[in-house]
Amino acid sequence: MRSRYYGTAEALGFQEALAAYHYLTSRIDRTILRHGRFLIDTDALLVPVNLDCFHCHLVHGQTCCEQGQPYSMTGANLSQFEAHALPILERHAQDERIEIARKHGIFEATAATNHHSCIRKFAGDCLYLVKQDEKHLCAIHRYALEEAIEPAQLKPFSCSLFPLEIIEMDEGILLTAVTPDTMDFSRWGDFYHKHYSCVNPARRPKGTPSHYFAATDYRPAWIWARDLLVSYWGEADVASIESKLPLPV
């Protein structure tokens, strides 16, 4: 019953691993399809989502990046980020976080990170969440675009994964998404469903302008993370997985 959050060094806790195992075994060869090394959760990957992130702070008062901390990183994702970590801050931070990073390092391992090494917090937020032109922005993402680097390769994998969830299990790699049924084992927990319109339209405040989290802009969860998966697994694998999904035309 071993399991790990894909793209991190972090194993699921016992309760989360047990919940994931029961979720899988109750659906395998029914709505979860075996496909090579992948276990494709066809129902969850079609759940409608609207990642209207630019309007999130206006609608909800904060974004999911605020008061948060990225999961740990591994492999080439970690190596590439480390090569640019300080230059990103030097270009986009205008406060003491640069000196803090130089003195104490980019990463911290605490009880809050399950003692895994994660990007440290600054003033309660991720070290790389900066405010520019009255907007809260990911400095890593902006720097990547400026340097013509694929953002998903430079940012922590987990920061780009939502609304999907990927878990490495003994049975294979489970590809699913954030839903009420996956909350018990997903790295996202129930936080998004409780607070954000992107995955729960019922959380859209009354009086929200019609073009913010518009009902017509919800798309299957799979669509939002497809480019990320292509950047890691290649078009052939992703297209093969996609062929098993009854996506709307």
MOQUI-V16527 format. One record per backbone hydrogen bond with DSSP energy under -1.0 kcal/mol. CO is the residue of the C=O (numbers start at 0). NH is the residue of the N-H. If there is no record, write none. Layout:
CO | NH
CO | NH
This chain:
2 | 11
3 | 167
4 | 7
9 | 4
12 | 16
13 | 17
14 | 18
15 | 19
16 | 20
17 | 21
18 | 22
19 | 23
20 | 24
21 | 25
23 | 26
23 | 27
26 | 29
26 | 30
26 | 31
30 | 41
31 | 28
32 | 39
34 | 37
36 | 172
37 | 34
38 | 174
39 | 32
39 | 41
40 | 44
42 | 45
43 | 46
44 | 221
46 | 220
48 | 218
49 | 51
50 | 52
51 | 54
54 | 58
55 | 59
56 | 60
64 | 67
73 | 77
74 | 78
75 | 79
76 | 80
77 | 81
78 | 82
80 | 83
80 | 84
83 | 87
84 | 88
85 | 89
86 | 90
87 | 91
88 | 92
94 | 97
95 | 99
96 | 100
97 | 101
98 | 102
99 | 103
100 | 104
105 | 119
107 | 117
109 | 114
110 | 113
112 | 115
117 | 107
119 | 126
121 | 124
124 | 121
125 | 128
127 | 138
129 | 136
131 | 134
134 | 131
136 | 129
137 | 141
138 | 142
139 | 143
140 | 144
141 | 145
142 | 146
143 | 148
149 | 152
150 | 154
155 | 158
156 | 159
160 | 163
162 | 177
164 | 175
165 | 5
166 | 173
167 | 3
171 | 168
172 | 38
173 | 166
174 | 40
175 | 164
178 | 181
181 | 184
181 | 185
185 | 188
189 | 193
190 | 194
191 | 195
197 | 49
199 | 202
200 | 203
204 | 207
208 | 211
213 | 216
214 | 217
218 | 48
219 | 222
224 | 228
225 | 229
226 | 230
228 | 232
229 | 233
233 | 237
234 | 238
235 | 239
236 | 240
237 | 241
238 | 242
240 | 243
241 | 244
244 | 246
